[in-house]
Amino acid sequence: MEYTSRDFTGLIHIGRNRPVNPHHAISKRKINQLWKLVSTVPDVDLVLILIYTGLRNGELRNLLKSDINRRQKFLRVTKSKTAAGIRIVPIHHLIWPLIEKRLASEGPYLVNVQGKPYDYSRFARTFRRVMKLVHGEKHKPHDTRHTCATLLDGAEVNENARKMILGHARQGVTNSVYTHKTLRQLRKAIESL
């Protein structure tokens, strides 16, 4: 319709763009260092919970204590950025004591300060402080999801189980409609970390 007389397509460079903030999985060495600090440094447990559940930080921040099933040891994500993010995630046996300690705190939220959930800026500051202790300054909170996905892949957990744990949409009729995973199968996948 000839809205403009100039051609700007020469300024577009497809294929040359690089991610502005690339994500990296947290190394096993750094994870082991976090485990050494968990009993003495506050909030190290938050990073480990994110790594061993694959939750988005917002999902963890909005998690209510009532979303934790103590008997069967799983958590129910009820608020997520996507429909596929509404899910059940088994709790790895290593982080169960960390979850129990958080359950014993006051307030309705699993992660709270004076009964109110953390906002993102407080959570990001906490994450940076904890990661600095293990020389992980380059990492961002979302790297914990990349770490969980990488560990699940390294343990050869099948793609459907990985997607269900991480809350990713499953493509195709076979995967999204006909393939079902039981809590036991998902627990086996999460315990492979």
C-alpha positions as a Markdown table, in Angstrom:
| # | Residue | x | y | z |
|---|---|---|---|---|
| 1 | Met | 0.0 | 0.0 | 0.0 |
| 2 | Glu | 3.1 | 2.1 | -0.2 |
| 3 | Tyr | 3.0 | 3.6 | 3.3 |
| 4 | Thr | 6.7 | 4.4 | 3.1 |
| 5 | Ser | 9.1 | 5.2 | 0.4 |
| 6 | Arg | 12.1 | 3.8 | 2.3 |
| 7 | Asp | 13.3 | 0.2 | 2.5 |
| 8 | Phe | 14.6 | -0.7 | 6.0 |
| 9 | Thr | 15.1 | -4.5 | 5.3 |
| 10 | Gly | 18.8 | -3.9 | 4.7 |
| 11 | Leu | 19.2 | -3.0 | 8.3 |
| 12 | Ile | 17.9 | -6.4 | 9.5 |
| 13 | His | 20.6 | -9.1 | 10.1 |
| 14 | Ile | 18.9 | -12.4 | 10.6 |
| 15 | Gly | 21.2 | -15.1 | 12.0 |
| 16 | Arg | 23.7 | -12.7 | 13.6 |
| 17 | Asn | 21.8 | -11.9 | 16.7 |
| 18 | Arg | 23.0 | -13.4 | 19.9 |
| 19 | Pro | 21.0 | -13.9 | 23.1 |
| 20 | Val | 21.4 | -10.9 | 25.4 |
| 21 | Asn | 21.3 | -13.0 | 28.6 |
| 22 | Pro | 22.2 | -16.6 | 27.8 |
| 23 | His | 21.4 | -19.1 | 30.5 |
| 24 | His | 23.8 | -21.7 | 31.8 |
| 25 | Ala | 23.2 | -24.8 | 33.9 |
| 26 | Ile | 24.8 | -24.6 | 37.3 |
| 27 | Ser | 27.7 | -27.0 | 37.6 |
| 28 | Lys | 27.6 | -30.1 | 39.8 |
| 29 | Arg | 30.6 | -28.7 | 41.7 |
| 30 | Lys | 28.6 | -25.5 | 42.6 |
| 31 | Ile | 25.6 | -27.6 | 43.6 |
| 32 | Asn | 27.8 | -29.6 | 45.9 |
| 33 | Gln | 29.1 | -26.4 | 47.4 |
| 34 | Leu | 25.6 | -25.2 | 48.0 |
| 35 | Trp | 24.8 | -28.4 | 49.8 |
| 36 | Lys | 27.8 | -27.8 | 52.1 |
| 37 | Leu | 26.4 | -24.3 | 52.9 |
| 38 | Val | 22.8 | -25.2 | 53.3 |
| 39 | Ser | 22.8 | -25.7 | 57.1 |
| 40 | Thr | 24.8 | -22.6 | 57.9 |
| 41 | Val | 23.9 | -19.9 | 55.4 |
| 42 | Pro | 20.3 | -18.6 | 55.2 |
| 43 | Asp | 18.3 | -19.0 | 51.9 |
| 44 | Val | 20.7 | -21.5 | 50.2 |
| 45 | Asp | 17.8 | -23.8 | 50.4 |
| 46 | Leu | 15.9 | -21.7 | 48.0 |
| 47 | Val | 18.4 | -22.3 | 45.2 |
| 48 | Leu | 18.5 | -26.0 | 45.9 |
| 49 | Ile | 14.7 | -26.2 | 45.9 |
| 50 | Leu | 14.6 | -24.5 | 42.5 |
| 51 | Ile | 17.3 | -26.8 | 41.1 |
| 52 | Tyr | 15.6 | -30.0 | 42.4 |
| 53 | Thr | 12.1 | -29.1 | 41.4 |
| 54 | Gly | 12.5 | -27.1 | 38.2 |
| 55 | Leu | 10.1 | -24.5 | 39.4 |
| 56 | Arg | 10.1 | -21.0 | 38.0 |
| 57 | Asn | 11.1 | -18.6 | 40.7 |
| 58 | Gly | 7.7 | -17.0 | 40.6 |
| 59 | Glu | 6.1 | -20.4 | 41.0 |
| 60 | Leu | 8.2 | -20.9 | 44.2 |
| 61 | Arg | 7.5 | -17.4 | 45.5 |
| 62 | Asn | 3.7 | -18.0 | 45.1 |
| 63 | Leu | 3.7 | -21.5 | 46.5 |
| 64 | Leu | 1.4 | -21.8 | 49.5 |
| 65 | Lys | 2.1 | -24.3 | 52.3 |
| 66 | Ser | -1.3 | -25.8 | 51.5 |
| 67 | Asp | 0.1 | -26.7 | 48.0 |
| 68 | Ile | 2.5 | -29.2 | 49.6 |
| 69 | Asn | 1.2 | -32.8 | 50.0 |
| 70 | Arg | 3.2 | -34.0 | 53.1 |
| 71 | Arg | 2.0 | -37.6 | 52.9 |
| 72 | Gln | 2.9 | -38.2 | 49.3 |
| 73 | Lys | 5.7 | -35.6 | 49.2 |
| 74 | Phe | 4.7 | -33.6 | 46.1 |
| 75 | Leu | 3.9 | -30.0 | 45.5 |
| 76 | Arg | 1.1 | -28.6 | 43.4 |
| 77 | Val | 1.8 | -25.5 | 41.2 |
| 78 | Thr | -1.5 | -23.6 | 41.0 |
| 79 | Lys | -0.2 | -20.3 | 39.6 |
| 80 | Ser | 2.1 | -20.3 | 36.6 |
| 81 | Lys | 2.8 | -18.2 | 33.5 |
| 82 | Thr | 1.5 | -21.0 | 31.2 |
| 83 | Ala | -1.4 | -23.5 | 31.3 |
| 84 | Ala | 1.1 | -26.3 | 31.1 |
| 85 | Gly | 2.8 | -24.9 | 34.2 |
| 86 | Ile | -0.1 | -25.9 | 36.4 |
| 87 | Arg | 1.2 | -29.3 | 37.5 |
| 88 | Ile | 2.3 | -31.7 | 40.3 |
| 89 | Val | 6.0 | -32.0 | 41.0 |
| 90 | Pro | 7.3 | -34.8 | 43.2 |
| 91 | Ile | 9.7 | -33.5 | 45.9 |
| 92 | His | 13.2 | -35.1 | 45.8 |
| 93 | His | 14.2 | -36.8 | 49.0 |
| 94 | Leu | 17.3 | -34.5 | 49.4 |
| 95 | Ile | 15.2 | -31.3 | 49.5 |
| 96 | Trp | 12.3 | -32.8 | 51.6 |
| 97 | Pro | 14.0 | -31.6 | 54.9 |
| 98 | Leu | 14.4 | -28.1 | 53.4 |
| 99 | Ile | 10.7 | -28.1 | 52.5 |
| 100 | Glu | 9.8 | -29.3 | 56.0 |
| 101 | Lys | 11.8 | -26.5 | 57.6 |
| 102 | Arg | 10.0 | -23.9 | 55.4 |
| 103 | Leu | 6.7 | -25.5 | 56.3 |
| 104 | Ala | 7.5 | -24.9 | 60.0 |
| 105 | Ser | 7.9 | -21.2 | 59.5 |
| 106 | Glu | 5.0 | -18.7 | 60.0 |
| 107 | Gly | 2.7 | -17.5 | 57.3 |
| 108 | Pro | 0.8 | -19.1 | 54.5 |
| 109 | Tyr | 3.6 | -19.0 | 51.9 |
| 110 | Leu | 6.4 | -21.5 | 51.7 |
| 111 | Val | 8.9 | -18.7 | 51.0 |
| 112 | Asn | 7.9 | -15.6 | 52.9 |
| 113 | Val | 9.0 | -12.7 | 54.9 |
| 114 | Gln | 6.7 | -11.7 | 57.8 |
| 115 | Gly | 3.9 | -13.8 | 56.2 |
| 116 | Lys | 4.1 | -12.2 | 52.8 |
| 117 | Pro | 5.7 | -13.8 | 49.7 |
| 118 | Tyr | 9.0 | -12.5 | 48.4 |
| 119 | Asp | 8.8 | -10.1 | 45.5 |
| 120 | Tyr | 11.1 | -10.6 | 42.6 |
| 121 | Ser | 13.7 | -8.0 | 43.5 |
| 122 | Arg | 14.1 | -9.4 | 47.0 |
| 123 | Phe | 14.4 | -12.9 | 45.6 |
| 124 | Ala | 16.9 | -11.8 | 42.9 |
| 125 | Arg | 19.1 | -10.1 | 45.6 |
| 126 | Thr | 18.9 | -13.3 | 47.8 |
| 127 | Phe | 19.8 | -15.4 | 44.8 |
| 128 | Arg | 22.8 | -13.2 | 43.9 |
| 129 | Arg | 24.0 | -13.3 | 47.5 |
| 130 | Val | 23.9 | -17.1 | 47.7 |
| 131 | Met | 25.5 | -17.7 | 44.3 |
| 132 | Lys | 28.3 | -15.3 | 45.1 |
| 133 | Leu | 29.3 | -17.7 | 47.9 |
| 134 | Val | 30.0 | -20.4 | 45.3 |
| 135 | His | 31.5 | -18.1 | 42.7 |
| 136 | Gly | 28.4 | -18.3 | 40.6 |
| 137 | Glu | 27.9 | -14.6 | 40.0 |
| 138 | Lys | 27.2 | -15.2 | 36.3 |
| 139 | His | 24.1 | -17.2 | 37.1 |
| 140 | Lys | 20.5 | -15.9 | 37.1 |
| 141 | Pro | 17.5 | -17.4 | 38.9 |
| 142 | His | 16.2 | -19.0 | 35.7 |
| 143 | Asp | 19.4 | -20.9 | 35.4 |
| 144 | Thr | 18.0 | -23.3 | 38.0 |
| 145 | Arg | 15.4 | -24.5 | 35.5 |
| 146 | His | 18.1 | -25.0 | 32.9 |
| 147 | Thr | 20.1 | -27.0 | 35.6 |
| 148 | Cys | 17.1 | -29.2 | 36.4 |
| 149 | Ala | 16.4 | -29.8 | 32.7 |
| 150 | Thr | 20.1 | -30.6 | 32.1 |
| 151 | Leu | 20.3 | -33.0 | 35.0 |
| 152 | Leu | 17.1 | -34.7 | 33.9 |
| 153 | Asp | 18.4 | -35.1 | 30.4 |
| 154 | Gly | 21.7 | -36.4 | 31.7 |
| 155 | Ala | 19.8 | -39.0 | 33.7 |
| 156 | Glu | 18.1 | -40.0 | 30.4 |
| 157 | Val | 14.6 | -39.1 | 31.7 |
| 158 | Asn | 12.2 | -39.3 | 28.9 |
| 159 | Glu | 11.0 | -36.2 | 27.2 |
| 160 | Asn | 7.4 | -36.3 | 28.4 |
| 161 | Ala | 8.4 | -36.7 | 32.1 |
| 162 | Arg | 10.8 | -33.8 | 31.7 |
| 163 | Lys | 8.2 | -31.6 | 30.2 |
| 164 | Met | 5.6 | -32.5 | 32.8 |
| 165 | Ile | 8.1 | -31.8 | 35.7 |
| 166 | Leu | 9.2 | -28.5 | 34.1 |
| 167 | Gly | 5.7 | -27.5 | 33.1 |
| 168 | His | 6.3 | -27.3 | 29.4 |
| 169 | Ala | 3.6 | -27.9 | 26.8 |
| 170 | Arg | 3.7 | -31.3 | 25.1 |
| 171 | Gln | 3.4 | -31.3 | 21.4 |
| 172 | Gly | 1.3 | -33.7 | 19.3 |
| 173 | Val | -1.8 | -35.7 | 20.0 |
| 174 | Thr | 0.1 | -38.8 | 21.2 |
| 175 | Asn | 2.1 | -36.9 | 23.8 |
| 176 | Ser | -0.5 | -34.4 | 25.0 |
| 177 | Val | -3.6 | -36.6 | 24.9 |
| 178 | Tyr | -2.6 | -40.3 | 25.1 |
| 179 | Thr | 0.6 | -40.3 | 27.1 |
| 180 | His | 0.0 | -40.2 | 30.9 |
| 181 | Lys | 2.6 | -40.3 | 33.7 |
| 182 | Thr | 1.8 | -41.4 | 37.2 |
| 183 | Leu | 3.2 | -39.7 | 40.3 |
| 184 | Arg | 5.4 | -42.8 | 40.8 |
| 185 | Gln | 6.9 | -42.3 | 37.3 |
| 186 | Leu | 7.5 | -38.6 | 37.9 |
| 187 | Arg | 9.0 | -39.4 | 41.3 |
| 188 | Lys | 11.4 | -41.9 | 39.7 |
| 189 | Ala | 12.4 | -39.2 | 37.2 |
| 190 | Ile | 13.0 | -36.5 | 39.8 |
| 191 | Glu | 14.9 | -39.0 | 42.1 |
| 192 | Ser | 17.3 | -39.6 | 39.2 |
| 193 | Leu | 18.8 | -36.1 | 39.8 |
